[in-house]
């Protein structure tokens, strides 16, 4: 599929590539943070954030919680937006 065709297809669905990327990053963050062996800074790097602070801001925007508070809850029981 060409870039243009993908853009048109997403536009027809009312979705942007940025929205898809944010959803994928959020879902992966939640999955990685459920593993107590994976440090938050490593999750930030795995998801392509240049700095852990950028990941913290994004995570708070996605969930309303910090990564640490998510890790502290049983099985990461915070609700994702």
Secondary structure, DSSP 8 states (H G I E B T S, - for coil): --HHHHHHHHHHHT--HHHHHHHHHHHHHHHHHTSTTS-HHHHHHHTT-SSHHHHHHHHHHHHSS-HHHHHHSGGG-----
